[in-house]
Amino acid sequence: MKRSSSLHSPTFSPLYRQIKELIMGNLESGEWGPGDPIPSESELASRFGVSQGTVRKAIDEMAAENLLVRQQGKGTFVATHKDPGSAFRFLRLVPNDGVLRVSRSIPLECWRAKAGPDVARTLALEPGAPITIVRRLLKLGDEPVVFDEIYLSSELFPDLSLEVLGTGESLYGLFEARYGVCMVRADERLRAVSADRVSADLLQVAEGSPLLLVERVTFTFGQRPVEWRRGFYSTRNHHYRNQLG
């Protein structure tokens, strides 16, 4: 059910946070899709019955969270993974020499399975629910840097296949455009592991070499988990960078 566009009852959250939740509701309902412009601050202020300053503060916070994008002289737009500038939004691997290179996703395998206990718990599915598992290699320039194993609900991605994955589009751009699933937030856990034979061959490193294992759960609107991936990162010529504060 679509959320109301008015404030009905007092809450303990600041007013701009309430406005942020209402805007999030509009995004979740699809009123404004990825890449679409949202109404101006004055229009939103009139709609919600608050000041432009309150709306601006809500939009500022959503822009800082990469949910909205401000474009000078054009307005504010819903963030989209089809924007080339979003390629590194969820990828924190940076080349040691500082030179950014074109990323290329190479699908390796795609098959159907049933959710085991770990996948079911992580993706909030019933045990045995149909899932799709994808393995892919990510190259930066000519160097293979990430080997991913990705678990998805087959209900959300019903016809996902190697053929569909082979379009050359970014994964999250594909999920957004073809399935209407927008990845808006991710939680990650990192630990060091040794390369097994498969990951060593794909990443072109010696077996036993140190790799960074990045386990990620990605969420769409409504805090719904829709992807669990285990990525093996080669840090031979790259490092993981996260800016804090």
N, C-alpha and C positions, 0 to 999 in steps of 0.2 A: 504494500500500500504506500502511495506517495505521501511524503511528509507534508504537513501543513506549511504554508509560507508565512505564518504569523506566530508570535510568541504567546502561548496560552497560560503558562504558569511559571512562577518564579523558580529559579534554580540557584544553586550556589556557585555556578560558573560565571565568569565575567561575561558581560553582554556580547562582546565581540566573539567570544567562543561559542555562544549560542547562535550567532549569525553564521559563524564558520560551519556549525553542524547543519544549519539549514541549507547552506550552499552545497555542502557535501551530499545532502539528501537529493538536491537537484542533479548532481553529477551521478549519483547512484541510480536514480530513476531514469537517466538517459535524456533528461531535458536538454542538457548541453553535452555533446559527445566529444571525444578526443579531437583536438584541433579546432573545435568551435570557439567563437568569441562568446564571452559571457556578457550580460548587460553591464552598462556603465555603473560606476559607483553611485551616481545620483539616482539611477533607475533602481538599483538594489536598495538604496536607502529608503526610497519611496515605497518599494514593495514590502520591506520589513518594518517600516515605521521607526527607523533609527537615523542617527546622523551619518553623514558621509565619512566622518572620521572613524566611526565604529566599523563601518563596512571596510574602509581602507585597512584598518588594523587586521581584520579577519583575512582579507586578501593577501596582505603582506605575509602573514603566517603560512598561508597555503602556498604562496610562491616560494617561500623558504623551504617548504617540504616538497617542492617540485610537483605539486598538484596543479598549479596554475602557472602560466608564463606571461610576464608583462612584455609587451613589445612597444618600444618608444614610438609615439605618434599613431599607433594602430589600436591599442587597447589591451585587454587581458584575455588570454585564451586558455582553454583546457589543455594541459600537457598531453603530448602524444609521443609514443615510442617510434612513430614514423618520422619524426623530426631527426635529421642526421646528428643534431647536437645532443641528442639523448643517448647516443650509443654507449657512453661511459657512465651513465647515471647509476647503474647497478654493477658496473665492473670497475673495481678499484685497483686493477693491475696497471702499473705505470712502468714504462721502459727506463732503465737506469740512465740512458743517455738523454732522456727528456724529449726524444723525438717521437711524436704520436704517429702511429702507422694505421693504415686501413685495416679494420677487422673483417674477418670472413668466417662464417659459420659453415662447417662441413658436417652434414648429418651422416651418421654411420649406421645406426640401427633404429628401428621403431617397431614395437610389438605390444600386443595386449596381454594383460595378466590379471590376477586377482589380488586385491590389496591384502598384504599380510598385516600383522598387528602394528608394526612400526609405521608403515605407510598410512594405514587407516587412522591411527591416533594422530599423526602429524597433519593429515589433510582433512580431519574430522569426517571420515567416511565410515561406513559399516565394514567390518572385516569381511573380505571376500568380494567387496564391490569392484566393478570393472575399472581398471586403471590402464594407462598407456605409459610405457617406458621408452624414453628416447636416450640414445647415446650420440653425442656429437663432439667434434673437435673444433676448437676456436683458434684461428691463426691471427696474429698481429703482424702484418706484412707477410713475409714468407715463413715466419717461425711459429710452430705449434706451441701454444702456451697454456691452454686449458683443455682438459678432457672431462666432459660433464656426463653424469648419469642423472636423468631427470624423470621424476614421477609426477603424473598428472591424472586427474579424474577423467575417465573416458566420457562421462556424461557431459562435461564442459567442452571437450575436444573430440567429438564423435568420429570424425573422419580423418583425424590426423594420421599421416603416413609419410614414408620416405619421399614419395612423390610431392606431397604438399610441402614438406620441409625443404625440398630441393629448389624452391623458387628463388632462393638467394636473399630473401627478406630476413631482417633480424627476427629472432624468436618472439620477443615481446611485441614487435610490430605486427608479426603474423597473428599472434594470439588476439591482439586488439582489433585488427582489421577483419579477420575471417570469423572469429568466434565471439567478438564483443567482450572479451575478458581483458580488463585493464589492470596491469600490475602497478600498484600504487605504493607499496611498502615492502621491505624485506628485513628479516632478522637473519643474522649470520653467526656461525661459530667457526673458529679457526683452530687448527692444530697441525703439528708437523707429522708427516708420515714418510715412509720409504716407498719408492716406486716399485710396484710389482711388474711382472713381465709385460702385461698388456699396456699399462700406463707408460712404462718406459719406452716401448716400441712406438706408441702413438706420439709421445712428446719428444722422441729422439734424444733420450738421456739414458745413461747407464742404469741397469737394474740395481735397485738399492739406493739410488740417488735421493736426496731429500726433496720432498714436494710439500706444498702447502695444501691441506685438505680444507676446503671451504664448504660447509654445510649451510644451505640457505632455504628458508621457508619464505615464500613470497605470497603477499596478500592482495586481494582486490578490495573494492569498497565493502563497507560493513565488516571489516576485519575478518573476511573469509579467506582461509588458507587455500590456495589453488595450485601451488607448485612446491615440490620438495626436490632439491637438487644437491648432488654431491659433486663438487668440482675439484679436480686435481690440478693444481697450479704449478707450472714450472717457473722457478724464480732464478733461473740461470742468468737471464739478462733483464729481468723485471723484478719489481718489488710491489708489495701490497701497501697502498697508501690510504689513510683515512684522516681527514681533517677534523679536529675536535675544537669545540669552543666557538 
